[in-house]
C-alpha cells in the first residue's frame, strides 16, 4: 500500500470518530429542570388530613397527571408538577385518592430556567370538602392450608395458640392442631388480597415459611418451622385435702334418780285444843308446787271436832282436886263407841287421800282411854273402902 492510501485511510478513521462523538453528545443532553415542586397543608372536611392519603395534580385541558405523594402529619411535600409545554396559565387542580377534587386550584406556569431558578418551589395549601369513600372489597372464595408444624424440633402441644395473617388487617386464629398436624381455612372476603403472602404464627412467633393467598386454593403438605417458641409451663392440679367430718358429741342421757319416799313422822297431838292463831293472807298468789305422792299410807290426823269431844269428856270426869266426876254410864258409853268403830271398819279403815276414819282415831286415842279407865277403877276401889 502506498503513502497516499495510508493517509486516506487515516482521514476516514478520524472523520468516523468525529461523527460518532457528535452523535453521543446529542444523546447525552441533560433533562429539563423546568418543573415546580409543591408543598403545604392538607385539610379534609375542615380537619387535618390523615396519614397515607394520596394526592395528585393535573393540568386542566391536557392529559398531564403528576405522580402521587402521601400525606403525613397533615401535610404534603415534594409534589412534582411539569414541565408541560404550552400549558402556561392553565388551571392546576389537585385530586385526593383519585376521587375528590380540591376546592382550591392554582395557575400553572412553566419555569423560565434562563431567569428563574430551576426547579421552582411553591407553597400551596389544599382543601378537600369531604374524604374519600373506602372501596368496597370484592368477595372472594375461602382457601385451605394444611401440613405439619415443627417447633424447635418437636411437635407443639395441641392447645398451642396458632394464627394465620393475610395483609395488615386480616387474621384468623384456631383451626385444627393435633400431634403436629395443622389445618386452617382462611376467608378474608377481599379479592384484592390475591397474591398477598400468607403468614403463620405459633405463640406469636412467625414461621420461616409463607404461602401465597389464592381465593379457593387448597394447599397441602406445608412444612412450617418455628424457632424460639416459648415453652409452656405445665399447670399442676393441686389435690384437694380431705375435709375432716365433724364428730357429733353423744348427748348425755340423764340417769333417773330413784325417789325415796319420805318416812312420815307422826305428830304428837296435845290433849288440849290449841288456840287458833289467825294467819295473815298474802296478796300475792302462791306458785303451785306439785306435791310428791308418798308410797306410804298417810298417818291419820284426828280432826279438831273429835279431839274436842274427847277433851270434853275428860274434863267432865275430873274435878278441881283431880277426882273423876264422870259417871260409870258415861265411861261405858265412850268405850262402847270405840268398840263399835272396830266392828264397822276396823281400826285401820281409812279414806285414801281423805280425813282419818273413826277407827284410826280410836287407835290414836287408845292410850287416853286406857288412862281414863284406870282412874275409874281406882275410884271404884276407893269408894268400896
C-alpha positions in Angstrom: 0.0 0.0 0.0 1.4 3.5 -1.0 1.6 6.5 1.2 -1.5 8.1 -0.4 -3.6 5.2 0.5 -2.5 5.2 4.1 -3.2 8.9 4.5 -6.7 8.5 3.0 -7.4 5.6 5.4 -6.3 7.7 8.4 -8.5 10.6 7.4 -11.5 8.3 7.0 -10.9 7.0 10.6 -10.7 10.5 12.0 -13.9 11.5 10.3 -15.8 8.5 11.6 -14.6 9.3 15.1 -15.7 12.8 14.9 -19.1 11.8 13.6 -19.6 9.3 16.5 -18.6 11.8 19.1 -21.1 14.3 17.8 -24.0 11.7 18.0 -23.1 10.8 21.5 -23.1 14.5 22.6 -26.6 14.9 21.3 -28.0 11.8 23.2 -26.3 12.8 26.5 -28.1 16.2 26.9 -29.3 16.8 30.5 -33.1 16.6 31.2 -35.0 19.8 31.5 -35.4 21.2 35.1 -38.4 23.4 34.2 -40.8 21.8 36.8 -42.2 23.0 40.1 -42.1 21.3 43.5 -45.3 21.8 45.6 -45.8 21.5 49.4 -48.2 22.7 52.0 -51.1 21.8 54.5 -54.0 19.5 53.6 -57.4 19.6 55.2 -60.3 17.2 54.7 -63.7 18.4 55.7 -62.1 21.2 57.8 -59.9 18.7 59.7 -56.2 17.9 59.1 -55.8 15.1 56.6 -54.9 11.7 58.0 -51.7 10.0 57.1 -51.3 7.9 54.0 -53.8 9.7 51.7 -52.6 10.0 48.1 -52.6 13.4 46.3 -52.0 14.0 42.6 -52.0 17.1 40.3 -53.3 17.6 36.8 -53.4 20.5 34.3 -57.0 21.0 33.1 -57.3 20.8 29.3 -54.3 18.5 29.0 -53.6 14.8 29.5 -50.9 15.6 32.1 -51.2 14.0 35.5 -48.4 14.1 38.1 -47.1 11.4 40.2 -48.7 10.7 43.7 -47.4 11.7 47.1 -48.8 10.7 50.5 -49.9 12.9 53.4 -48.1 12.8 56.7 -48.8 14.9 59.7 -51.5 16.8 57.9 -49.0 18.0 55.2 -47.8 17.0 51.7 -44.3 17.7 50.2 -42.3 17.3 47.0 -45.2 17.1 44.6 -43.5 17.5 41.2 -45.6 19.3 38.6 -44.4 19.7 34.9 -42.9 20.6 32.7 -45.9 20.9 30.4 -45.3 22.7 27.2 -48.0 25.1 26.0 -49.9 24.9 29.3 -49.0 28.3 30.8 -51.9 30.0 32.5 -54.0 26.8 32.6 -55.8 25.6 35.7 -54.0 23.2 38.1 -56.2 21.1 40.2 -55.5 18.5 43.0 -57.1 15.1 43.4 -57.5 13.0 46.6 -57.3 9.2 46.2 -58.5 9.6 42.6 -61.9 10.5 43.9 -62.2 14.0 45.3 -61.1 17.2 43.6 -59.9 20.0 45.9 -61.9 23.2 46.3 -58.6 25.2 45.9 -57.0 25.5 42.5 -53.7 27.0 41.2 -52.5 28.5 37.9 -49.8 26.5 36.1 -46.7 28.4 35.0 -43.7 26.8 33.2 -40.5 28.0 34.9 -38.0 30.0 32.8 -34.8 28.4 33.6 -32.9 31.2 32.0 -34.1 33.8 34.5 -35.8 31.8 37.4 -34.0 29.1 39.4 -34.9 25.6 38.3 -36.7 23.6 39.5 -39.1 26.1 41.1 -40.6 25.7 44.6 -44.1 26.7 45.6 -46.0 26.5 49.0 -49.7 25.9 48.4 -52.4 24.7 50.9 -55.0 22.3 49.6 -58.6 21.9 50.9 -61.0 19.0 50.3 -64.6 19.2 51.2 -65.0 15.5 52.0 -62.9 12.4 52.5 -62.6 9.5 50.0 -65.1 6.7 50.1 -63.4 3.4 51.0 -63.5 0.9 48.1 -65.9 -2.0 48.6 -64.0 -5.2 48.8 -64.9 -7.8 46.2 -65.8 -11.1 47.8 -63.5 -14.0 47.3 -63.6 -17.7 47.9 -62.0 -19.2 51.1 -58.7 -21.1 50.9 -57.5 -24.1 52.9 -53.9 -24.7 54.1 -52.7 -27.9 55.9 -49.4 -29.6 56.7 -47.0 -30.2 59.6 -45.6 -27.9 62.3 -42.1 -28.3 64.0 -41.5 -26.0 67.0 -37.8 -26.2 67.9 -37.5 -29.7 66.5 -40.7 -31.2 68.1 -44.4 -31.1 67.7 -46.2 -28.4 69.7 -49.0 -29.2 72.1 -52.4 -29.4 70.7 -53.5 -26.4 72.8 -50.8 -24.1 71.4 -52.1 -20.8 70.0 -51.9 -20.9 66.2 -52.8 -17.9 63.9 -52.8 -17.0 60.2 -52.5 -13.5 58.9 -53.0 -12.1 55.4 -52.1 -8.4 54.9 -52.2 -5.8 57.7 -55.9 -6.3 58.7 -57.0 -10.0 58.3 -56.2 -12.6 60.9 -57.7 -16.0 61.8 -57.0 -18.0 64.9 -57.7 -21.6 65.8 -58.0 -24.2 63.2 -57.1 -27.8 63.9 -53.8 -28.7 65.6 -53.2 -32.4 66.6 -49.9 -34.1 67.1 -48.1 -31.5 65.0 -50.5 -31.7 62.0 -52.4 -28.5 61.3 -55.3 -27.5 59.1 -56.8 -24.0 58.8 -59.3 -22.2 56.5 -58.9 -18.5 55.6 -61.6 -16.3 54.2 -60.7 -12.6 54.0 -63.6 -11.9 51.6 -61.4 -9.5 49.6 -60.3 -10.3 46.0 -57.7 -7.6 46.2 -55.7 -9.7 48.6 -54.9 -12.3 45.9 -51.2 -12.9 45.7 -50.6 -11.5 49.2 -48.3 -13.6 51.4 -49.9 -15.8 54.0 -48.0 -15.7 57.3 -48.3 -18.4 60.0 -47.7 -17.7 63.8 -47.3 -20.0 66.8 -47.2 -18.4 70.2 -47.0 -15.2 68.3 -43.7 -16.4 66.7 -43.6 -16.1 62.9 -42.8 -19.2 60.8 -39.9 -19.2 58.5 -42.1 -20.3 55.6 -45.0 -18.4 54.0 -47.6 -19.2 51.3 -49.5 -17.1 48.7 -53.1 -16.4 49.1 -55.2 -17.5 46.1 -59.0 -17.5 46.5 -60.4 -21.1 46.5 -56.9 -22.7 46.7 -56.3 -25.9 48.6 -52.7 -26.2 49.7 -51.4 -29.3 51.4 -48.1 -30.6 52.8 -46.9 -27.3 54.1 -43.9 -27.8 56.4 -43.7 -24.9 58.9 -40.8 -24.5 61.3 -40.7 -22.2 64.3 -37.6 -21.2 66.3 -37.5 -19.7 69.8 -41.0 -20.8 70.7 -41.7 -20.3 74.5 -42.0 -23.5 76.4 -45.5 -23.6 78.1 -45.4 -24.0 81.8 -47.4 -27.0 82.9 -50.2 -26.2 85.3 -50.2 -28.5 88.3 -53.5 -29.6 89.6 -53.5 -29.4 93.4 -55.1 -32.5 95.1 -57.7 -31.2 97.5 -57.1 -32.1 101.1 -59.8 -34.3 102.6 -62.1 -32.4 104.8 -62.5 -33.8 108.3 -66.0 -34.6 109.1 -67.3 -33.0 112.3 -67.7 -35.5 115.1 -71.0 -35.2 116.9 -70.6 -35.5 120.6 -73.1 -38.0 122.1 -75.9 -36.5 124.1 -75.7 -37.4 127.7 -78.8 -39.2 128.9 -79.7 -38.2 132.4 -79.8 -41.1 134.8 -83.0 -41.3 136.6 -82.5 -40.9 140.4 -84.8 -43.1 142.4 -87.1 -41.1 144.6 -87.1 -42.4 148.2 -90.5 -41.8 149.8 -90.1 -39.8 152.9 -91.0 -41.7 156.1 -93.9 -40.0 157.7 -93.3 -39.0 161.3 -96.4 -38.9 163.4 -97.0 -35.6 165.1 -98.0 -35.8 168.8 -101.4 -34.5 169.4 -102.0 -32.5 172.5 -105.0 -33.3 174.5 -105.7 -29.6 175.0 -107.1 -27.9 171.9 -104.6 -25.3 170.8 -105.8 -21.7 170.5 -106.2 -20.9 166.8 -103.9 -18.1 165.6 -105.1 -16.2 162.6 -102.8 -16.5 159.6 -102.0 -13.4 157.5 -103.2 -13.9 154.0 -100.7 -12.9 151.3 -102.0 -10.8 148.4 -99.6 -12.5 146.0 -100.9 -15.7 144.5 -98.5 -18.5 145.7 -96.9 -20.6 142.9 -98.4 -24.0 142.8 -95.8 -26.7 143.8 -96.7 -30.3 142.9 -96.9 -32.4 145.9 -95.0 -35.7 145.8 -97.2 -38.7 146.4 -95.7 -40.9 149.1 -95.9 -44.6 148.7 -96.5 -44.9 152.5 -100.1 -44.5 153.6 -100.5 -41.2 155.3 -100.9 -41.2 159.1 -104.3 -40.2 160.1 -104.6 -37.0 161.9 -107.6 -36.5 164.3 -109.9 -33.7 163.4 -110.4 -30.9 165.9 -114.0 -31.8 166.4 -113.2 -35.4 167.6 -110.3 -34.2 169.8 -112.7 -31.6 171.3 -115.3 -34.2 172.1 -112.7 -36.4 173.9 -111.4 -33.4 175.8 -114.9 -32.5 177.0 -115.5 -36.0 178.4 -112.1 -35.9 180.1 -112.7 -32.5 181.6 -116.1 -33.7 182.9 -114.5 -36.7 184.6 -112.2 -34.6 186.8 -113.0 -32.0 189.4 -110.8 -29.3 190.8 -108.8 -31.6 193.1 -108.3 -34.2 190.3 -111.1 -36.7 191.3 -113.2 -38.2 188.5 -116.7 -36.8 188.2 -117.8 -38.8 185.1 -120.4 -41.4 185.8 -119.9 -45.1 185.0 -122.6 -44.8 182.4 -120.7 -42.1 180.5 -117.5 -44.0 180.6 -119.1 -47.2 179.4 -120.7 -45.2 176.6 -117.3 -43.9 175.4 -115.7 -47.3 175.4 -118.7 -48.8 173.6 -118.3 -46.2 170.8 -114.7 -47.3 170.3 -115.8 -51.0 170.0 -118.5 -50.1 167.5 -115.9 -48.4 165.3 -113.8 -51.5 165.4 -116.7 -53.7 164.2 -117.7 -51.3 161.3 -114.4 -50.7 159.5 -111.6 -51.8 161.8 -109.1 -49.6 163.4 -107.2 -49.2 160.1 -110.2 -48.3 157.9 -109.5 -45.0 156.2 -110.5 -43.0 153.2 -107.5 -42.8 150.8 -106.4 -39.2 150.5 -109.2 -38.0 152.8 -109.7 -37.4 156.6 -108.9 -40.1 159.1 -111.6 -42.7 159.9 -113.0 -43.2 163.4 -111.1 -46.5 163.7 -107.8 -44.7 163.1 -108.8 -42.1 165.7 -109.6 -44.8 168.1 -106.2 -46.3 167.6 -104.5 -43.0 168.3 -106.7 -42.2 171.4 -106.4 -45.6 172.9 -103.8 -44.5 175.5 -106.1 -41.7 176.6 -109.0 -44.1 177.1 -106.8 -46.5 179.0 -105.7 -43.8 181.4 -109.3 -42.8 181.9 -110.3 -46.3 182.5 -107.6 -46.7 185.2 -108.8 -43.6 187.0 -112.3 -45.0 187.0 -111.2 -48.4 188.5 -109.2 -46.6 191.2 -112.3 -44.5 192.1 -114.4 -47.6 192.5 -111.8 -49.3 194.8 -111.6 -46.1 196.9 -115.4 -46.0 197.1 -115.6 -49.6 198.3 -113.1 -49.0 201.0 
